[in-house]
Every structure is written in structure tokens, then in C-alpha cells.
Amino acid sequence: MWRCSVLALFAVAADDTRSAACVTPNVANPNAPDAQELFPGYKAVNVVTSDNTIAADLSLGGTACNVYGNEISDLVLEVQYQNVAQVNIKIYPKYIAQSNRFLYILDESLSPSGSISPGCTVNNSDLTFEWTNDPTFQFKVTRAQTGEAIFDTYGQKIVFEDQFLELVTNMVPEYNIYGLPEAIRGSFRLPNQYTQTFWNQYNDMNDQPIDANMHSTHPVFLETHYGNGSSKSHVVYGRNLHGQEWLLRPDRVIYRTIGGSFDFYFFSGPSPTEALAQQQLGVIGTPVMQPYWALGFHQVRWGHQNWTVLQDIIDGYAAANIQLEAIWNDLDYLFQYRIFSHDNNTYPIGEAIEFIARLHANGQYWMPILDPSVYVPAPGNVTDSNPTYDRGKALDLYIKRGEGYADDYIGIQWPGFSVWPDFLHNATQDFWTNEMKLYHDQLPFDGWWLDISDMSSWCTVSCGTGRLSSNPTHVPFKLPGEPGQINYDYPEAFCQMNATEAASASPRACRKRHSLLRQAVAPYATHNDGYNTTEYELHNTYGYVSGKATYAALLSVFLGKRPFWIARSTSPGSGAITGHWGGDTNSRWGNVYMTIPQALTFSVAGIPYFGVEMCDLNGNVDMELCTRWMQLSAFFPLYRNHNSRNTIAQEAFRWATTAEATRRAMDVRFRLLPCQYTLFYAAHKRGETVLRALSWNFPDDESLKSVDNQFMLGPSILIMPVLAPLLRTSQGVFPGVPDTRWYDWYTLKKVQAQPGQNVTLNMAVS
């Protein structure tokens, strides 16, 4: 059943039982059959309308071609005018067995959805749904007042097969699209020759491959149309979390997915900030209100050997007069990287209690790391126990191997052979909450950062099955700081055992290069939802469901308080429960720059609490790069310095220049905290944005559409960072002049600027 994907998601292996030529069009094989040419399309029949809905049956308009799977001959069309600014269009199979429901329908428990507001009708909607059957069913969404199309499938066909769906919308020339996170990109405005893949995974190449899929799936974009000195913006959200791709081309956007249905939401704006707020208020939920201390400065490193080293870091910041809000722990504090444990040799419990008590007495916080995977102890080895695993196993709540097997799926994560809690199981929430309470009773942590929640597994298939006696086994790649490991790029090559498994896999089992199995729990693993729903259908939802369980558990641990935690893997709705950090950065100037587009795309996704690993996680940083990064990130909501083992220390107090620059940047940050926290309140209550592109605050200025070396905090604070080495000045535009007046924060002098003119300001390192 499971097809391989090479580069793009949809290629079928050449030795598939179908002909070798039957390969889905993708960037690797543009000459493959085009579904738009071969597919017969549909005809709308039995059309029924009401004040705020349109319903119809869609019947196959010709002979099935079955080029990439089995065509679904009977579909249902549902159109809802849900509120003045919001239209929802659903197309899904007419006949769905309950046991197969998740293959086509995304349940509310996995991702929030919208509904019709009282009093909304087609007559008072900002948007209009238009359709035709000539020559096949096609539709467009237009602005009611002007007739301008914001989504237009005219001249295209709807393709709906069991494992391949395609929808094409025509685009205006030189269109302006923003969003579709998560990826590391060189620009905020997406190019018109670009492919965004969504299949959550932990990547190699330092976790920072340019333009590749990463940990999160947010199939949503903001589009802006300019004309006659003004603009109008709208948001398009494709509510589907199957593996998918969005192919941006000069005259069209092609949407492809390997399952689910078409469930599109359109938000009319017309300003960028209005459209983004409508998405949050109408469907995905407004951002969670963070505790105030979350906006302080945070420090973490993978490689802190013990509590004494942590205390030295805290003391170093105090001596440098740099206010440290929270100290974080990476994997080091855990016993052999096992969750809900602690290494009693290097992090003894007695010292832990004293250390955390000192932190709390000083108004500071402790934030340890947490992964969802649970270590499986070696059977028969009484010294290799894991009570967390035992309690979960007694409830039979781990994800299953599938393919007819009822045993647990066992992959590899940091501690060795591991299993994954199934958050669709009825007992998992209580289990997860109980584990957190038990652990908090031992070590009173103040929050979590939930890592590797993208269902990554570093071996092929259920590689631990029958091999548990060798646990604890090492991950199949060298870790930073281990003998012979001088490559800080974390090459996650398969070990020999796993390479052998991959070579003997069947043609329908995806191979290791760019496949659905690459560094992930296998697509045929099954969930405990009563229907044996597969990971193929639910893979991109794990970050959200594990996040919901974590948030609910923290609410029980910290009664009456706002929990603070961040998640590595997110999807629509995650912003209502958590924040996000941008993955493992590299010590390159390009990575400093690319954090700005990444932060702005998460504003599009409704996750304003965002930050990156300042000064880099991978590789050695120098004074100047770290200083400029500390200055830039002082205006991001999450302000955290993080690096890895076997690299030079990079805490902000290590260089006198960096320490001075950090104090100055933090002084500005702290003076702005009332403003920033008010912005978060507005985001929480009204769906407003915190970090903003310049074009959002000045939407009628077309010259700003590609500006992403600057950004704004709220409506009036403009950030102009230095993003290259050896510079002592920064260049940028000051939008809105002459009607808007700008003042230099440090000198309080009015900035002399002309419309569209780059202005140079002095920007000393410290």
C-alpha cells in the first residue's frame, strides 16, 4: 500500500507492480504523466442551496484512468458561508466506512475546524463561491464587492484518488505569497518556482536544510494583491495533515496530498493583519497567553555535565550583570537519555533539590527537555528497569507495529530502542499527566521543551522487534563530543544493521533516501483508536496531539498558573497551547538572516511565541556573530542561547563585547516588555500579531512586499539588525514617510528618510 517518495512525496518506485513509467510528476521526474491531462474531472449534480450553504454531489465526469491510485467516483461538495469574512469548501468521498474514516476526514480532535456563525448568509459575506460544470466542475472564490478572484480553479480539474489528490489554482502574475511553514528559507516572500513539502521529520544536515520539510506542518498562506496604490490580502488554509506538497509555479499553485480530502478555508482580510486574525478567531484558535517570565532571557547547552556547571553558568551571568530568567537542561540530566529519569551520578537528586530551591528563591526557573519516546528495558535484565515504560505497557497504550502484528512498534531514539505513547488511546492522557506529576514530586521543574515530537525514529521499520536484549543500544550515528566525531553537522547515517534492512525492504516499503520512512516511524504503524488507523494517515498530527496532552498535564501540575513549554513539532491549532523554537541553527551569518523569515512565517501560522537557538547550536561561533545574534533575538519573543557539546562556550558573558551588547539589548527588551506582553494579550484575545512584516503595518506600499531583513514588533517598533560580518552600520527603509515620523531609540532624534529610500544608521557591535 505504501508508495515511495523520492525528493517529492509522490513518486512510485520503478519496480512497483505498476509500469515503471507510472510515476507521479515531481521535481525529479517532470515528464511523468500529468493528472490534469489524464483525469476526467467531475460534474456537480443534485445541487441544493440555502441562505448560507451550497451542497452537491460530484460524479466522475468520464472513464476512470486510475493513474496514481483508485479514483473516487462519488464525492460530496459542501460550501459554508461561516461568517462575514470566512468561507469553507469541503470535497470528500460520499461513501466512507467508519473504519477508514481517518484516511479522508481530519477529526476535530486532531486539528480545530470552523463552524457557521448565526446570521451569516451569502448576501452579507465578503466572499462569493462561484462554480461551473463547463466542461467539468470548477470553482472560484471571489470578493463580493469587486469580483476579484482569490482562489480560482477554472480551467483545471479536481483530481481525487485514494492516495493522490490534486487541486490547481490560477495565480496573478508576480503573486505575493507568505507562509507555508516550516522550512528554512532565504526569503519571506515565497518564490514562484518553489515546492514546499509537508512530512514532519528530524532532518540531517544540522537540522537546517534549506527549503526542506522540517518538524511542523502548517498548510496556510497569506496572499496580497496590489493595484492602484492600495492592496487587499487574504488567507488560504488547506485543512489537511496528510503528507502533501504545495508547488508554486509562475501562473499557478498546485496542491497535492497523499490522503485526506479538500477542506479549504478562505479569509477575506482585506488587510494582512485582519486576515491572519480571522484565521485564528474562526478556526485554529488564538495564541495561548504565556507567563510573563517566558519573555525573559534563557540559557541552555547540550553538554552541561552536572549541577555545578549549571550553577557556574548562572553565577557567570550574575557577575556580568546579565539577568538570566531560566536555566534549561538538554539531555545531559537524564539517565541514559530516558525521559522522566535523572542521572544520579552526574545529577544526583539531593543536589538537584538544593539547586532548584536556590533558583526559585532567586526568582529563576528550571526548564528540562522532554521527548515523547519511551525507552524499552532489556527483558530479563533486572538492572535495566524503566517504571515509566512499565506503567504505559500495563495500559497497552503504545503505538503498534501494524501490518497484522499486534505488538508494539519499537524504533530507535536517544536512549536506544523505544516506543511511542499513542495519544489517541483513551488512557494516554491520564498516563502522561501522572508521569509528569510523579516527576515533579521528585524534581520541581517549571516547564518543558518537548523535543522530537515529529515521530522521528533513527532506524528502518520496527528495528527493535526481537532485539531488545541488546538495549540500551546506541543511536545509529555518532554524537557530538564522542571519539572521532569532528563533524558538527550531525550526519544521521543509518548503521549497518539498518542499511541491511533497507536494502531488503519490499518495493512498496519506502527506501531510505527521501522516503516516508526516512528518520520516521513507519507509515504502517497503527494507532489505538479502535480502527487501527495508520501512521500514514496521522503522522503530521503527532506534534499537536502530544502537545495537547502535555499542555493538559501541565495544567494539572501547575494548578491556577499559565504553563510554559515549547514544542518542536506543531500544526494548525498548536499556537493555542504552546510556542515553538526554530530547530538546530548553524554558526553561519546566513542562518542569522533566515531567522527573520522563519519567525514571520510562524506569525502567519498563529504561533507568535517563537525564537531560535541564538549564537547557533552546531559549530563554533565567534564574538561578532554571537553579539549580532543576541542583538537581533532580543526582539523575538523567545530569547534563548543554545549550543552543543564539543563546541566552544558561547554564553553571552564569555566575551566582554558580547556581554556589553547583551546588556544594552536586554535593557531595550525589558523596557519594551509591557508593550510586548500587551501585544500577546491582543493576540490571545483578538488574534493580532506580535512580530510583523513591514508590509503588514503599511499594506499599501508595494515596495515593502519583499522586505525581510527588517521586521516590526507590533505597530510601531521597527527592528533593523546587522546581518553580515564586519559592519558597523545597518541599512533599511522607513515606511510611511512623510506621514509617519520615525525616531532613533538610542538618540531620540528624528530619522531623516524619504519614501522608498534606504537609510544608513550607525550600529556598533556593542
SULDAJO-V922919 format. One line per field, one symbol per residue. psi: psi as a letter, one per 20 degrees, with the letter a starting at -180 (. if undefined). A space follows every 50 residues. Layout:
psi: ???
//
This chain:
psi: hpqqpofrijqpqhkrhrqhimpqpahhmijrpohhhhpiarpprlppqa hjqpqrqoqpjapphlhjapqohorpppppnhahjppppporqhopqhij gihhpoqhihpqrrrpqpiprhhjqiqppqrqjoirpqrqprphhijppi pojpirqppnrhkoqppppqqqqlroqqclqpqoqiqgpprjnqpoqoop roqbljjlppjrqciqonmqqpqppqpkjarpqrppoonpjrprqooprh jrpppqqkabrpnppppiciqghgghhhgghhfiqqqqoqqhihjapqpq pojohrhggghhgghghghjkoopgqpqpbihiqokkpqkrqoighmqhg hgggghggghhjkrqpnrqpqhqppoqppioiilqnhggghhhhiljqqr hakipirqpoapagibprrppojiphihghgggghggghhhgomriaqoo rkjjlqplrpbmiipjjhiiqpqqqkqqqpiqpinjojjlomqqrhghhg ghhjqrhippriolriiokqpqhiqqqljijlprhghjgiihhghhgghg ghghhhgmpjqoqpqqqhprrpihhiiraqqkaorqmqhhhggihghggh hihhiknhnqrrnqjqhprpqrggghghghggiijqgpnppparqkrqqk qiihphgggghgggghggghhighgghhhhghghhjjrqfpqqhihhmii nhiihjojjrrqobiioppnrpjqqjqjrpqrqnqiqihppqppghijqp poqqpjppppqpmqh.
//
